[in-house]
Amino acid sequence: MNRYHRFFRGLQVLLVGILFSSLLFIAPVHAVNSAAVSPETLNQVDTGLQQEIEKERQQATAEAERKLDREAIAAIEETKKAIAAIERGKTKEAIAALERATGKIDILVARYPELALIPVEAQVAIIDFAPQDLNLVERIRNQVKSAVNAEDFPAARELLNNLMSEIRTATVNLPLEKYPDATKQAARLLNEGKIDEAKGVLQLALSTLVVTEQARPLPLVKAHTNLATAVTLAEKDRDAAQRLLEDARAQLKLAQELGYARGDREYAVFDKAIKNLEQQVKARENTAGAFAKLQEQFSSFFNRVSEVVKPGDSSNRAEARSEE
Amino acid sequence: MNSTTLNRPNSQSQQEIEQERQKATNEAQSSLDQDAIAAIDETRKAITAIEQGKTQDALQALERATGKLDILLARYPDLALVPLSIQVTVIDLAPLDFDAVAEIRAAAKVAVDVDDFPTGRALLHNLTSEIRTSAVNLPLETYPDAMKEAARLLHQGQPDEARTELKLALSTLVVREQSRPIPLIFALANLAAATAIAEQDQDNTLKLLKEARTQLKLAKELGYASGDPEYKELERAIKDIERQVRAKERTEGPFAKLREKFSSFFNRVSRVNRPSHESQQTQSQQTANA
């Protein structure tokens, strides 16, 4: 523990703000207004890059919103209404809410017979805690491994949080396989006068909402922005274009070191392609075609990496429940 | 709703967690330093004044900040960090089923082993069961110098540089976290309940003691001070009491001794200070809600 302690003391960097996942649980007692503290610390990015990141965030938000299903959202709302009605002792109201919920769910099952998860809520957040310095990243990686090997999971968790640099979309989904049965069972229990059991079943159903996550790695967004800027400068300012290409490779390496699609073979392909471009820029060759091809390939790689759906942090599910 | 727990729906458990959360909050609040808080407020005022072009106001704010910091330095010459804000959070996401915990542990190890840190992170997050106190601290070693440097820059007519210096100082506030493992809170509660009924209800006393051992094991499996040899000693002590209860021996003394030992273990584990995230730059959050 002291090792981690010393390590972080040595860094002398800040830490004010709110961890995305913890936001859902925070009970502030006496908090400094962290919004007023602009953490301009490790990852200073220029305005152009900030704009690109913001654009990407908006795109992620729009995509996430598009996927939300109104029927599924309504089914969850009706379930919450049923619980509230049970708590007020209004069984008939609860049964009516459950009938509406079941109706919505039946439509969903008919509409998506093959689909297991229906999105009902999404959160998009920019989380950029990772250092830019690859040596520092390497140290954190090693410390994570030591902590996990020693089964010091709390320390590993904290360390792993320092390897995040992503636009994260967390989606809460209704599981079509289990949820309909739960609402029907609750209705049956209510009809049998088993009020508490019905409430328990509904609360359990809400707790079975499944969280999935997608991450758009920020170093890849940065690399992509560098490539795009390098294209515009290749003819006029070779030095700047080369610096941008070099930085694009560094960002690519950073994404890999942070574990984003770490084993993907395309990392090596891009590294080589960018190196080739650097040579072509240096030799004053025409690079328009090569740039266009690389950008296209890179976009498709970025989309592929960003589309990966992982099981999420269940704190989002807790949020869904806490709204009850 | 201040806190949410997924896995322990019963209201008795909720009360125990709430009680401990309250305790953590009170303890953390009592450690806050008003002079440190005032120094931060004055720093912010100085930044605002610089942005409004009011150099004199900024200088006055910095003088007040420096004054507060001098008091702090005089009061705590040996202290590196002075707490100025806290957050207490209940995070209880870990499954209660040992098989499920083992599965997550194994999957997390594999993910970290193959450098798939995003997956490892998500998995390990699901092994959290704690009351977390996050304290934002003012670093006494570096903060006062930054105030003086900013004042010097202002005097030299370099307001932009002074503003940057102040913002950098604010970004060097250091967050430290402490975790009170929820399974240990439950184990303690079980021991207390067992003590109360040991003479009258043998069966339930044994059930409570067994549950205390289960919670102890869960805390260890979730990685809370998992290498601590005291886990074994406490487990053995609980088993000894179980045997004494079965033999209808007097257990008052052993219970008192065990609870004292357990409390001191819990306090020791909960007092461990961890550094928090290196740079929490949650820049924005968009909710597309139902």
Interface residues (C-beta under 8 A of the other chain):
Chain A: M1 Y4 H5 F7 F8 R9 L11 Q12 V13 L14 L15 V16 G17 I18 L19 F20 S21 S22 L23 L24 F25 I26 A27 P28 V29 H30 A31 V32 S34 A36 V37 S38 P39 E40 T41 L42 N43 I53 E54 R57 T61 A64 E65 L68 I73 I76 E77 V120 E121 A122 Q123 V124 A125 I126 I127 D128 F129 P131 R141 V144 K145 V148 N149 A150 E151 D152 F153 P154 A155 A156 R157 E158 L160 N161 N162 L163 M164 E166 G200 Q203 S207 E213 A215 L258 G259 Y260 R262 G263 K310 P311 G312 D313 S314 S315 R317 A318 E319 R321 S322
Chain B: M1 N2 S3 T4 T5 L6 P9 R21 T25 A28 Q29 L32 I37 I40 R44 L84 S85 I86 Q87 V88 T89 V90 I91 L93 R105 A108 K109 V112 D113 V114 D115 D116 F117 P118 T119 G120 R121 A122 L123 L124 H125 N126 L127 T128 E130 R132 V136 P139 T142 K167 L168 L170 S171 T172 L173 V174 V175 E177 S179 L222 G223 Y224 S226 G227 V272 N273 R274 P275 S276 H277 E278 S279 Q280 Q281 T282 Q283 S284 Q285 Q286 T287 A288 N289 A290
